[in-house]
Amino acid sequence: METMERLTAEIFPRLFHFKKPAGTSRGVYTERRSWLVRLKADGHEGWGECAPLPKLSLDDVPDYEVVLRDVCADVARKGMVDTTRWARYPSMVFGLETALRHWERRTHALWDTPFSRGEEGICINGLIWMGSREDMYAQIRTKMEAGYRCVKLKIGAISFEEELELLRFVRRHFSAAEMELRVDANGAFLPREASDKLKRLAELDLHSIEQPIRAGQWEEMARLTATSPLPIAFDEELIGHCTRKEKQALLDTLRPQYVVLKPSLHGGFQGCREWIEEAERRGIGWWITSALESNIGLNAIAQWCATWQPKMPQGLGTGLLFTDNVPMPLEIRKDCLWYVADGHQ
C-alpha cells in the first residue's frame, strides 16, 4: 500500500450557473454550489464532486468544507472511503468514492460497460421543471418533439387543475404505451388531500408519483402506499436512513412501489447499493438519478448506473444544465445519455 500513503487531497469550491432557472418545490435554483475534490499520487489524479442540496441534504451543514477536509484527509490516509464513519455525509462519500475510482482507473470510464465503451446509451426521462403553465407546456412540447418516451413533471407550483391539464395534453398525443409519464410532488400534497389527488392522477395512466406528501409522516405514508391507485416512489423519504437496518425498517413499514436513488443524497455508491439490494428482496422497483451535480457527478452516477443494466428510464439528464459546466464526454441523443468513448479518457 506504499502508493496509497502518497495520496494527497485538494478541495476546489465551485459555483455553477444554470442555463435557465430550475424551479422546484423548494424554490428556484439559478446557481449550484459544489466542492470538487482531487486525489493525487504517482503522477495520476482522480476527481470527484461533493454537492449537497440546500435545505435537503443530510450533510447540508454550515461547516461543510471543514468536515470535507477531514473526510479527504481520512481517505488520503487510508486509501479508501470509510462509508460507515462518514455515513451522515453522503455527498462527501459520493465525491470521494468517485475521486478514488477515477484515480484507480485513470479514466472517466469508471467501470467497463457497454455504456463506458460508447456502445450503448442509457434511456433517461425528460425533466419538466416547475414554472408557469405556459413555460411547462413549452418544455413538454420540446421533450415530445425531441423523441422522449418518458417525461417527468415537477408538480406543485401551479394549480392542480392546470397540472392535470398539462398531463392531459400529453395523453391526447401519446398513450401510456407510447409515453411514460412520471410526476414528482416533492412532498407538496397535504395528507388530507393526497388520496383524492392520487386518484385523479391515476386516471391519466401515469407511471408513478414521487414523494406525494412530506417525508417523515410514516402513518399517513403507509396508508397511501397501501391504498393508492397510483404507484408511489420515495426520494426524500430515504434521506437520513444510513444503516442497512434502518433501510430495512423503512421499506418493511412503508412499502413503496419504487425508490429513486441519488448517490449524493442516499449514501454514495455503497449506500445506494444497499437500497437496491433491500428493495429487490421486497419486490420494490428502483431507478437512479442525479441531483443537479455538474458533469463530474453526472458522469460518475451514469457510469455506476450502467453497471446495473437498468431496464426503465433513469433520471440522468440534469448535469447538462450549466453554462459553465466541467467538460466531459457526455451527450444526449434523442432520449438517451451517451458517453462518447473516443472523446477523452
N, C-alpha and C positions, 0 to 999 in steps of 0.2 A: 504493500500500500504506500510505497515511497512517493509515487506521483500524487496521490490524494493529499499528502501532507503539504504539498506545494500549492494547493489550490488557494487562490485569493478571490475575494468577492468585492464588487463595487456596486453602488446604487446610483441610478440616474433618474431623478424625478422628471416627469414629462407631463405636459398639458396638451391634450389633443382637442381639436375643434371640429365639431360636426359640420358636414356639408349643409345640413338642414336641421333645424331644431327637432329633437326627438321627444315626442310627447308621451308621458306615462302617467299613471295614476299618482305617482309620487312627485309630479312636476315635469317641467320641460328641461331637457338637457341641451345645452349649447356647447359645452366643453366637458372633457373627461380627464380626470387626473389619474395617472398611473405612475408606478415606480418600476423602471426597468432594472433588472439585475444582471450582472455579468460575472461569470466564474471564469478564471483563467488559470492555466497550468500547462507547462511543457509546450508553450507556443500555440496553444489552442484556447478557444474561448467558447462559452455557452451562454446564450441569452434567454431570459425569461421575463414574464410580465406579471407584476403584482398590482391588481386594480380592484380595490374594494368599492362597492357601490354605496354612495352616501345614504345614510338612514336605513340601510337594509342589511348590509353585510355584517356578519358576526364580528368581524375584525375592523369595522369602521370605528377606530379609536383615535383620540386626539394625538397620542404619541406613536402613531403608526410607524413612522420612519425609525424611531428609536428601537421599537420591537423588531422591525425588519432587520436592523443591523445585527441584533442578537441572533436572529434566525440565520442570517447569512454567515455569521461567524461560526455558528454551530455546524452548518452544512460544510463550510470550508475545512473545518477541523476534522469532521467525521467522514467526509466524502459520501454522505448520504443524507436524505431528508428524514428527520425523526418525526414521522407523522403522528405519533402518539403524544409526544411532548408538545408539539405545536398545533394540535388538533383544532384549537379555538381560533386559529389564524389561517383559515382556508385559502384566502387569496395569496398569502405568502407561501404556503405549502405548494400551491399550484405553480407559482412563479419559479420557485427553486427546483421543483420536480422537472419543470421544462428546461431550466438552465443546465441542470446536471445531465439530463438526457441529451441536450444539444451538444454539450461538451464531450460526452462519451461517443456520440455518433458522428461528430464532425460535419454534420449536415442538418438542414432544416427538415429533411425527410426523417422524422424521428423514429418511425417504425417502418419495416419493409412490408408494404402492402400494395395492391394494385393502385390505390389512390396515390401513394407516395411515388410510385413509378410513372404516374401520369397516364395510366391505362384506364382508370375508371374515375368518374366523378361521384360526389355524394349528393343525393337528392335533398333539397332544402325547401323549407316553406318561405313564401314571400311574406314579409312582415309589413303590416299596415299600422303605422303609428297613430296615436290619438291626435285628433285635430278637429277642425270644423267639419261639418257634413261634406262640404264641397271638397275640402282637402282630402278627406278619407276616400271619397268617391274617385278623385283623380288618382290617388295611389292604387286603388283597386283596379281601375282601368289599365294603368301601366303594367301591373303584375299580370293581368289577364292577357294583355297583348304580348307580353314577353314570353308567355307559354308556361307559366307556373301551373302546376297541378295540385298545389296545396297553398292556401293562403291563411294567414293567422292575423286576426284583428285584435288590437288592443282596444278594449271597450271600457266605458265608464266616464268618458269625458263629455259626451253629449247625451241627449236624452235617449232613454232605452228604445223608444219608438223609432227614433231616427236610426239607431244602430240596427234595429230589426229590418228597417227598410234597405239599408246598405247590404245586409246579408241576403235579403230577398232579391235584390238586384243581381247578385252573383248567381243565385239559384235560378233566376229566369234565363240565364245564359248557359249555365252548366249544371248538370245533375250531380248528385253525390258521387256517382261513379266517375265523372269527368273531373270534378274539382273537390278536393277535400277542404273543408272549412273548419278552422280552429278559432276559438276566441280565448282571450286572456283578460280576466276581470281584475287581476292584481288585488283581490280582496275587496272590490268596490261594492258588492251587494251586502245589504243588511240581512241578517239571518231570517227575519220575519218575512222578507220579500223574496228570498232566494229560490224557494221551491217553485213559486209561480213563474219567475223569470226563466228558470231552467226548463220548465215545461214548454214555455213559448219558444225558447231557443231550439229545443229538441224537434219541434215541428219542421225546422228547416234542414233536417238531416245533417247536423253538424257532427264532426268527428269527436270533439271534446271541448271542455272548458277548463282553463287553468284557474285555480285558486278563486272560486266564486265568492267566498267570504274571507274575512281577515284571518290570518294564521293564529293558532293558539286557542281557538274555540272548539275544543275537541268534541264536546257533546253535540253541538249543532252540526259540526262537520261529519261526524259519524252517521248522524241521521240523514244528511244529504247524500253521502256516498251510498247509503243503503237503499235510498228511495228514488234518487234522481233518474229520470229517463234519458239523461244526457251524461255520458261518461265524464268523470271528474279527474283532473290531473293536478298533482301537487307540485309546487315550486317553492314559494316562500315557506310553506308548512314544514319543509325539510330542514330549514336553516337552524343551526344550533344543536342538532341531534348528531353528536360526533362519534359515539361509540357504536359498535355493532349491536349491542344490547338495546341501546336507545332507538336505533333504526328498526329493529325487530318489533319493539313495543309499539312504535308509531304505526307501522304497517299492519300489525295484527289488530290494533284498536280501531284505526280509521278506515282501513281497506279501500284506498283509492283505486281507480281503474288504471291510472297511469302515474308515473313520476317523471318529472322533467329535470334533468340533471345539468348543473352548471359547475364545472370544476372550481371556479373561483369562489363559489358560494357554498358548495356542498362537500368540501373536504379534499380538493385536488383530485388527482387521478386515483389514488388509493381509496379515498373516501367514497368517490363515485362508483368505483368497482364494487365496494361493499353494498351500496344501494342497489346496484344492478343484480348482484347475486341474491340478495334478500328478496327483491321484487320478483325475480324469476322463480324463486322457490314457491312464491304465493300466486303465481299466475298473473302478476301485475305487469302491464306493459311499460315501456320507457322510451324516451328519446333524449338526445344530448343537444345542448345549445350553448352558445357563447353568452357572455354577459357584458356586452359593449366594450370588450377589450380591443386593442389595436390589432394589427395583423400578426404581431408576435404571439399574442394569446390565442387569436383565432386559428392560426396555423397549428399550434400545439394541440388545441382541442380537436380540430379536424383530423389531424394525424392519428390521435388516440382513438377518436370515434371510429375511424376506418378499420381499426383492429377488431372491432365488434361485428363487422359486416352488417350494418343496420339495414333493415328492410323498409322502414317507414321514413318519410321525410324528416330531416333533422333541422335544428334551428341555428344554422351556421353562416348566415349572411351578414351579420351585423358588424363584423370587423372592417368592412369596406366602406364605412360611413364617414371617415375623417378626411379633412382637406390636407392634413399634414401627417399622414399615416407613415408607418415604417415599411419600406419596400419589402415585398415578399412575393414569391411566385404563386400567387393565388388569383383566380379569376372566376367569375360566374358566367356560365354559358347556359342560356335558357333558364332552367330551374335547378342547376347542379353547380356545386362548388368544385373546382378543379385545382389540383396542384400541378403546375407546369414544370415537370421534372427536369427539363432541359434549361429552365430559366437560370437559376444559380443554386449552388449547393451550400 
